[in-house]
Amino acid sequence: MTLDISFVPAAHPRSDAELAEILANPGFGTHFTDHMLTVEWTPEQGWHDARVTAYGPLSLDPATAVLHYAQEIFEGLKAYRHDDGSIWTFRPEENAKRMVGSSHRLALPVLEPDDFVQAVDELVKVDQRWVPEAGSEKSLYLRPFMIATEAFLGVRPSEHVTFMVIASPAGAYFKGGIKPLTLWLTEEYTRAGRGGMGAAKTGGNYASSLVAQQEAIAQGCDQVVFLDAAEGKYVEELGGMNMYFVYADGHIVTPATGTILEGITRSAIIELAGKAGHQVEERRFSIDEWREGVASGEISEVFACGTAAVITPVGTLKWEGGEVQGSTEAGPLTMEIRQALVDIQYGRADDTFGWMHQVV
Ligand SMILES: *Cc1c(COP(=O)(O)O)cnc(C)c1O
């Protein structure tokens, strides 16, 4: 606990009736809680002026660096309510460490992991009535982010940086049952190259993925898959989710290339699947292995994973001039791992890995 966080309560918090209406159908990323957390940084003062205040718009000089050069990083994690009313986050120190890695890549200052966790905890405590009821697959999505806030158009790391946490209730990702995604393989665009920012969680990676995602939608697909930039041969990931391939003989492969963003969900699945007796390989995985494996039946299940959806099955893969049809239903191992993970997050299964962090 090293941040000294002041608190000015919102003058007009949402009424209980308004809140109940929002939590009945929260959607994703459209409603925000009553408060936000802010911490400022300068080279002279380090991190200072930590505060929780009413949620509201920022006032930024039009020359603010982030608006021009995208010196920005973010994280995403969730708070879950358990049956006894307590509130927990999932491996927040992993998000904190990943943000340190992203800071290095984007030349932003380091926020110590303890301070990150303290900041996230503080906002969840203040806005705890916004964490949806237990027994649903709802949660409170937390979005920590760091932006360059110096008003200066020269190109160098900003000497004023702002870290914030905002929170948004999230509904169950799959409303009408779990349905496999259809993926579009882009052969034109890549998301990350060697020495680039692929392993950092930064807005620029998302900005560059949007046109490919648009192409996927135009092709009647749900999401886009990216290949490596050097050879156009190895599977990387989706715009914001990592991938898994399950073989009929029980072993599992997840791509590792040095340019993917290594998800905390991805790493949890490696451990869960290992504990369940599956051999898990982290290695380069070619697009031909995918096409041929699914066509021959050697690959029995494909899924994608990330904090928002947890795990989502993948069905058909399409590309310019072809497709390989996958399953139209979620596979059994996909669902088993998903259930095991969700049960730990919602406190319905023993947390044998020590992943959960109690906030309230
Ligand atoms: C955040 C993110 C993921 C998933 O990470 P989780 O920690 O599992 O939520 C995967 N790929 C990209 C590009 C991401 O930004």
Ligand as a Chemical Component Dictionary entry (heavy atoms), coordinates in Angstrom:
data_LIG
# 
_chem_comp.id                   LIG 
_chem_comp.type                 NON-POLYMER 
_chem_comp.pdbx_formal_charge   0 
_chem_comp.three_letter_code    LIG 
# 
loop_
_chem_comp_atom.comp_id 
_chem_comp_atom.atom_id 
_chem_comp_atom.alt_atom_id 
_chem_comp_atom.type_symbol 
_chem_comp_atom.charge 
_chem_comp_atom.model_Cartn_x 
_chem_comp_atom.model_Cartn_y 
_chem_comp_atom.model_Cartn_z 
_chem_comp_atom.pdbx_ordinal 
LIG C1 C1 C 0 -5.725 -8.744  -23.847 1  
LIG C2 C2 C 0 -5.381 -9.539  -25.041 2  
LIG C3 C3 C 0 -5.498 -10.943 -25.083 3  
LIG C4 C4 C 0 -6.109 -11.754 -23.977 4  
LIG O1 O1 O 0 -5.484 -11.584 -22.740 5  
LIG P1 P1 P 0 -6.222 -11.987 -21.392 6  
LIG O2 O2 O 0 -5.254 -11.588 -20.344 7  
LIG O3 O3 O 0 -6.471 -13.438 -21.429 8  
LIG O4 O4 O 0 -7.493 -11.202 -21.342 9  
LIG C5 C5 C 0 -5.094 -11.601 -26.230 10 
LIG N1 N1 N 0 -4.618 -10.920 -27.296 11 
LIG C6 C6 C 0 -4.506 -9.581  -27.303 12 
LIG C7 C7 C 0 -3.974 -8.907  -28.519 13 
LIG C8 C8 C 0 -4.888 -8.835  -26.188 14 
LIG O5 O5 O 0 -4.766 -7.507  -26.205 15 
# 
loop_
_chem_comp_bond.comp_id 
_chem_comp_bond.atom_id_1 
_chem_comp_bond.atom_id_2 
_chem_comp_bond.value_order 
_chem_comp_bond.pdbx_ordinal 
LIG C1 C2 SING 1  
LIG C2 C3 SING 2  
LIG C2 C8 DOUB 3  
LIG C3 C4 SING 4  
LIG C3 C5 DOUB 5  
LIG C4 O1 SING 6  
LIG O1 P1 SING 7  
LIG P1 O2 DOUB 8  
LIG P1 O3 SING 9  
LIG P1 O4 SING 10 
LIG C5 N1 SING 11 
LIG N1 C6 DOUB 12 
LIG C6 C7 SING 13 
LIG C6 C8 SING 14 
LIG C8 O5 SING 15 
# 
